Amino acid sequence: MRSRTKVVASGPYTGTGRVGSADPLLLASLANASTVPFWLDDLPPIDPAGRLVGTVDADLVVVGGGYSGLWTALLAKEADPSRDVVLLEGRTIGWAASGRNGGFCASSLTHGFRNGLERFPHELQLLDRLGRDNLDAIEDTLRRYEVDAQFERTGDLSVAVEDWQVEQLRDEPALGAEHGVQLEYLDREQIQAEIHSPLYRAGLRDRDRVALVHPGRLARGLYDICIRLGVRVHEHSPAIRIEPAGAGMSVHTPYGAVRAPKVALAAGVHPSPLRRVRNYVVPVWDYVLVTEPLTAEQREAIGWRDRQGVGDASNQFHYYRLTADNRILWGGYDAIYTFGNGLGPELEQRPQTFLRLADHFFATFPQLEGIQFSHSWGGAIDTCSRFCAFWGTAHSGRVAYVAGYTGLGVGATRFGAAVLLDLLDQRSTPATSTTFVRTKPVPFPPEPFRWAGIEITRRSIDRADRSAGHRDLWLRALDRLGLGFDS
Ligand SMILES: Cc1cc2nc3c(=O)[nH]c(=O)nc-3n(C[C@H](O)[C@H](O)[C@H](O)COP(=O)(O)OP(=O)(O)OC[C@H]3O[C@@H](n4cnc5c(N)ncnc54)[C@H](O)[C@@H]3O)c2cc1C
């Protein structure tokens, strides 16, 4: 095992020197990594759902076959089995963020407690309750329909890898208690008893507000339920235009169209068929590695018996977890935006980020040096300036949309879908009357200001992590405008 003294001395995740020189050990660990997301590689093949051909009528059209769209179709059918629902997916079900994420299924609807507290302090208790109900309902749906999405209600751990983060975590339980959120502070000894890493200085445990899932199986499971409930699903059928048609709407695809009184748009980070949504969301690329399965000795060397999801408390943080077959999924840190809302498949692989992630992985778990990564991939996160979902309607309420989950949509998309249906059906609920649902984020400016603003923010966040969390003028200005990232 190599000494990593230099890494720890300069901050655990900064300036190791190992990435720039393309260290042979890092290169070797990545040599055989497949470029297919592990979660999609791990799925049995199924018959594709055919294209939409010709013009059909329905009661509701859902655009998008990720979690948002699938939950919308599922909940619509559960509420009213006679409702005729068509779901259009531009490519294949769950290929995008929903099939390539970390699988942290959190109860938080607001991208974490801190972000919620910052933006919706008076609603946080209600939002926390709605979020817990939502997570319970996901678990219940999977149980009722016997979907094996490897759902494990493990809770999660935030770990401090620097002293300034220890202070932050220590304050959190008291702050949480004021808003009905239970969190436990763990000192160095207690966190080391959970998971063994030379970098951990303290931790924060959230016992039951986070579950882990197999993202690909979740998307596939929701799809299977939709089919069982009678939703008509068409893959390779992008909605290229929507327009009013009589009292309803017409959604056009390359080979056909669906006419329906109501349209639910759940397009994620992809350009919405509704132009007005586009400036609210930018694609920020996030990258992930998965190791080969750990041996019994490797498991023993790191502890982690309770299998919790883990994230470190840096601004640029890593998230990691065990899979059902005891691999470690390790993602995060770099968040990459490319000029002009880059979304192409060439962005799915980023060797310099994979090397950095591998370096940070071995800094965290030097016991595992020599292990190989079996998969490496990237995915675009639908980032909005308030870091949590927003909703809206158009065409006199005949169209509704949701987007902007910003990296915490695995659980929240079910809630987002329920609200989408409430808006379309003009139902007033505790959720629809919240500021959270009724307001929108600040839109992003056009290029080149968009790129410049995001790049300056990224660099400032990097500097904050290198200087004991100190936020510079730029970050403080964003904080004051309600655009600061803190979750
Ligand atoms: C690398 C990565 C890690 C993440 N980790 C986590 C995590 O651990 N926990 C968490 O909570 N969240 C995580 N997220 C975020 C989470 O995956 C997303 O918030 C969630 O999947 C969003 O689901 P969605 O259905 O809104 O979007 P998507 O999954 O992007 O689905 C949108 C679908 O709409 C389709 N579509 C778009 N336009 C059209 C059109 N015009 N016509 C037809 N179809 C269209 C697309 O093809 C796509 O399939 C992560 C995301 C990434 C990328």
The ligand as an SDF file (V2000), in Angstrom:
LIG
                    3D

 53 58  0  0  0  0  0  0  0  0999 V2000
  -24.9250   10.7710  -12.2870 C   0  0  0  0  0  0  0  0  0  0  0  0
  -26.1890   11.1020  -11.5510 C   0  0  0  0  0  0  0  0  0  0  0  0
  -26.3210   10.7360  -10.2170 C   0  0  0  0  0  0  0  0  0  0  0  0
  -27.4970   11.0330   -9.5350 C   0  0  0  0  0  0  0  0  0  0  0  0
  -27.6510   10.5450   -8.2620 N   0  0  0  0  0  0  0  0  0  0  0  0
  -28.8320   10.7220   -7.6310 C   0  0  0  0  0  0  0  0  0  0  0  0
  -29.0650   10.1130   -6.3680 C   0  0  0  0  0  0  0  0  0  0  0  0
  -28.2580    9.3300   -5.8470 O   0  0  0  0  0  0  0  0  0  0  0  0
  -30.2460   10.3920   -5.7430 N   0  0  0  0  0  0  0  0  0  0  0  0
  -31.1820   11.2020   -6.3090 C   0  0  0  0  0  0  0  0  0  0  0  0
  -32.2180   11.4260   -5.6930 O   0  0  0  0  0  0  0  0  0  0  0  0
  -31.0120   11.7350   -7.5390 N   0  0  0  0  0  0  0  0  0  0  0  0
  -29.8740   11.4950   -8.2150 C   0  0  0  0  0  0  0  0  0  0  0  0
  -29.7030   11.9870   -9.4700 N   0  0  0  0  0  0  0  0  0  0  0  0
  -30.8160   12.7520  -10.0750 C   0  0  0  0  0  0  0  0  0  0  0  0
  -31.9480   11.8360  -10.5340 C   0  0  0  0  0  0  0  0  0  0  0  0
  -31.4170   10.7800  -11.2860 O   0  0  0  0  0  0  0  0  0  0  0  0
  -32.9160   12.6650  -11.3640 C   0  0  0  0  0  0  0  0  0  0  0  0
  -33.3650   13.7570  -10.5870 O   0  0  0  0  0  0  0  0  0  0  0  0
  -34.1420   11.8830  -11.8100 C   0  0  0  0  0  0  0  0  0  0  0  0
  -33.7670   10.6840  -12.4260 O   0  0  0  0  0  0  0  0  0  0  0  0
  -34.9620   12.7510  -12.7580 C   0  0  0  0  0  0  0  0  0  0  0  0
  -35.9400   11.9550  -13.3740 O   0  0  0  0  0  0  0  0  0  0  0  0
  -36.7560   12.5480  -14.5970 P   0  0  0  0  0  0  0  0  0  0  0  0
  -37.7540   11.5450  -14.9890 O   0  0  0  0  0  0  0  0  0  0  0  0
  -37.2380   13.9010  -14.2450 O   0  0  0  0  0  0  0  0  0  0  0  0
  -35.6590   12.7660  -15.7310 O   0  0  0  0  0  0  0  0  0  0  0  0
  -34.9260   11.7180  -16.6960 P   0  0  0  0  0  0  0  0  0  0  0  0
  -34.5180   10.4970  -16.0060 O   0  0  0  0  0  0  0  0  0  0  0  0
  -33.8760   12.5170  -17.4010 O   0  0  0  0  0  0  0  0  0  0  0  0
  -36.0380   11.3210  -17.7310 O   0  0  0  0  0  0  0  0  0  0  0  0
  -36.5290   12.2190  -18.6830 C   0  0  0  0  0  0  0  0  0  0  0  0
  -36.9310   11.3900  -19.8940 C   0  0  0  0  0  0  0  0  0  0  0  0
  -37.6620   12.2130  -20.7680 O   0  0  0  0  0  0  0  0  0  0  0  0
  -37.3210   11.8640  -22.0880 C   0  0  0  0  0  0  0  0  0  0  0  0
  -37.6260   13.0060  -22.9500 N   0  0  0  0  0  0  0  0  0  0  0  0
  -37.0690   14.2340  -22.9150 C   0  0  0  0  0  0  0  0  0  0  0  0
  -37.6290   15.0300  -23.8610 N   0  0  0  0  0  0  0  0  0  0  0  0
  -38.5470   14.2640  -24.4870 C   0  0  0  0  0  0  0  0  0  0  0  0
  -39.4370   14.5150  -25.5670 C   0  0  0  0  0  0  0  0  0  0  0  0
  -39.4870   15.7070  -26.1670 N   0  0  0  0  0  0  0  0  0  0  0  0
  -40.2400   13.5030  -25.9750 N   0  0  0  0  0  0  0  0  0  0  0  0
  -40.2070   12.2980  -25.3600 C   0  0  0  0  0  0  0  0  0  0  0  0
  -39.3700   12.0050  -24.3520 N   0  0  0  0  0  0  0  0  0  0  0  0
  -38.5560   12.9890  -23.9190 C   0  0  0  0  0  0  0  0  0  0  0  0
  -35.8330   11.5520  -22.0140 C   0  0  0  0  0  0  0  0  0  0  0  0
  -35.4440   10.7430  -23.1170 O   0  0  0  0  0  0  0  0  0  0  0  0
  -35.7400   10.8580  -20.6760 C   0  0  0  0  0  0  0  0  0  0  0  0
  -35.8530    9.4730  -20.7800 O   0  0  0  0  0  0  0  0  0  0  0  0
  -28.5450   11.7310  -10.1800 C   0  0  0  0  0  0  0  0  0  0  0  0
  -28.4160   12.1030  -11.5190 C   0  0  0  0  0  0  0  0  0  0  0  0
  -27.2480   11.7880  -12.2000 C   0  0  0  0  0  0  0  0  0  0  0  0
  -27.1440   12.1620  -13.6510 C   0  0  0  0  0  0  0  0  0  0  0  0
  1  2  1  0
  2  3  1  0
  2 52  2  0
  3  4  2  0
  4  5  1  0
  4 50  1  0
  5  6  2  0
  6  7  1  0
  6 13  1  0
  7  8  2  0
  7  9  1  0
  9 10  1  0
 10 11  2  0
 10 12  1  0
 12 13  2  0
 13 14  1  0
 14 15  1  0
 14 50  1  0
 15 16  1  0
 16 17  1  0
 16 18  1  0
 18 19  1  0
 18 20  1  0
 20 21  1  0
 20 22  1  0
 22 23  1  0
 23 24  1  0
 24 25  2  0
 24 26  1  0
 24 27  1  0
 27 28  1  0
 28 29  2  0
 28 30  1  0
 28 31  1  0
 31 32  1  0
 32 33  1  0
 33 34  1  0
 33 48  1  0
 34 35  1  0
 35 36  1  0
 35 46  1  0
 36 37  1  0
 36 45  1  0
 37 38  2  0
 38 39  1  0
 39 40  1  0
 39 45  2  0
 40 41  1  0
 40 42  2  0
 42 43  1  0
 43 44  2  0
 44 45  1  0
 46 47  1  0
 46 48  1  0
 48 49  1  0
 50 51  2  0
 51 52  1  0
 52 53  1  0
M  END
$$$$
